[in-house]
Amino acid sequence: MALLLAATVSGPPALRQALHAASVEVEPPGCAGVLTESPQVVVTARHCLHDDTEKVQVRFTTGAVRTAWVVATDEVADQAALFLVDPVPIVPLAIVRRRQIPGTVLFFEGNPDRPRFQTVRLDSIGRCPSLPDLPNALFTSIAGVPGDSGAPLVDVVAEVVGLVHGGARCHIATPADTLVRLVHRVLEQDDVHMTRGLGRGHQGA
């Protein structure tokens, strides 16, 4: 029992490996992100991208670098989906489908360029001043730093629960329910395998 508790608090080794492998750095601007649901889809924080950004470079912890097109955004939830020109041989993390409960233990690495693995707590769910139209922002105990925006928070089975948004007063993440809708909208498009993705026309929640 003591060994099981210790593994849960520090994070199971398999979880840490999966989280680190799927985590990415988005260049520019140096934010974080994660490969999710497909070997060609990366998600990050929308505020990391300029309004006219069409493509970015995505760097994986293996050293692989891919060009990615910005194919869908959700301004309300501060989330963006990127489509990789070439897939990567890395297992993407799934996005959680079940509703989150305050008090749940989550795990966080931050920007993989300077990883700081943490066991964190989901404190509450509600509105944050920096995301006024989002009713279910995740208030957490993460100790984030600049560059961590877009980094995933995952549960004990390494499913993505949310993406780091930040906020000096909030320490919040944006939720999985909006994220899964954003990603599925990308994957359901007939021309998703085109190397230029979907372009900037597919935006909004």
N, C-alpha and C positions, 0 to 999 in steps of 0.2 A: 504493500500500500504506500509506504514512504517513497519507494522508487517511482511509482506511478505518479504521485503528487509532484515530485521533483521534475519529472519529465514534462508534465503539463505546465508547470510554472515557467520553466526555462524554454519550453517549446520542443516538441519531439524533433529528433534529428531529421527525419524525412520531411517534416513540414518546413523546417528551416532551409533545407536543400531545395525544395520545390519553390519556395518563395524567392530565394536568391536567384535561382535559374531563370524564373519568369520575369523578374524585375528588370527594368530598363532605365536608361537615362535618355531623355529627349533633348537633342541638340539642334539649333538653339531652342530654348533658352537655358538648358541645364536643369529642367525639372525632371521628376521621376514619372514612371508609368509602369504598366504591367501587360504582358501578353495574356490574353484571355479569350476563351471560347473557341479560338481558331489560331493556327500557327501563322496567320496573316493579319490578326487584329490586335492592336495595342490601344489601351485607353489611358488617358491622363486628365489633368485638370484643364478646363477650358481657359482659365485666366492666364495660363502659361503661353498661350498663342496670341499673336497679333491678329487683328481682324482680317488682314490680307494674307495671312500665312496659308500657303497651299501645300507645301511639303516640308518635311523636317528629316533629320537623320536620327535614327534610333540605335543606341549602342547597348548591346547585351553583355551580361557578365562573362560570357565566353570570349568576349572580344569581337564578336561578329557585329557588323554595322549594316543596317538596311535603310534604304530610302522609304519613307512612309508619306502617303498622301492624307491630308485632313479630309475625311469623308462625311463626318456627321458631328454635330455639336448640340448640346443642351445648355442653353444660357442660364436657365433657372437653376439647374442642378450643378452648374460649373463642371461639366464633363465633356470630353471630346473623344471621338473614336478615330483612330488612324489605321490606314490599310497599307500593309507592307507590300512593296513591289515584288519581293521574293519571300516565300515562307522560310521559317527557321526550324531547324531540327530540335526544337525545345517543346516540352509539354506545356501547353497553356493552362492556366488556372481557370476553373469553372467559377461562375458567379453564383452566389448563394440565392436560393429561391424562397427560403423561409423567413418569416418576420423575425427581426432581432428583438432581444429582450434586454433592458438595462441590467447591468450587473454581469453580463457575459464577458468572459476573458477572450481577448483578441491578441493578435500578434502583428508586429510592425517592424520593418527593416529600414525604411526611409530610402533616400537616394542610394542606389547600389554603388555609386562611385565612392561613397563614404558610409558604408552600412553600419547601423547601430541597432542591432536586434533588440526589441523590447517586448515584454509582455505587458499589455495595456488593458484597460477596463472600459467598457461602454457604460458611461455614467447615466446618460439620459438621451431622449429623442425629442426634438422640437425645432423651433425657429431660432436662427442666429441672425443678428443685424446685418452681417455681410452677405447673407442669402435670404432676403426677406420674403421671397415668394416660394421658398422651399419649406414645406411643413414638417419634414422628417429628417432634418440634419442630425448627424450622429455626434453627440458630445462625448469626447473621450479623454483619457488621461495621457495621450501621447505627448512626448517631449520632442516636438519637431523643431527643425531649423530651416532657414531658407534653402531651397532646393529640394525639399521633401514634398512639395505640392505635386499631387498626382500619384504619390506612392500608395500602394494598396494596404488595407488592413484585411487580415484573413482570420478565419476561425480555425478551430483545432484540426479540421480536415483540409485546410489550405484552400478553402473557397473564399473568393473575394466578397467581403462584406461592405466595403466602401473605399473611396479614394480620399486621400488627404486634401483638404481645402485650405486649412490654416486658420488664421484669425487670432489676433493677439489675445482676445478675451475668451475665445470659444474653443480652441484646439479641436476643431471639428473635422469630420469627414462627410462626404456626400454619399447617399445611400445606394444600395444594390438594386432597388426596384427600378429607379430611373436608368441606371447603368445597363441593366439587362435589356430594357426596351431599346436603348440606343444601339447596343451591339446587335441585337436581333434585327433591327431595321436595316443595318448594314448587310448582314448575312443573307437577308431575304431578297436583296436586290438581284435581278437577273444578271447584271453586268458587274458583279462584285469582283470577278476574277480579272477584269481589265486592269492593266498595269497602272493606269492613272486613277484607279478607284472610281468613286462616284462624283468627284468634284465638289465644289462648294455649294451646290444647289440643294443639298439634302441637310438642312439645318433645322434646329428647333426641336422642342420636346414632342 
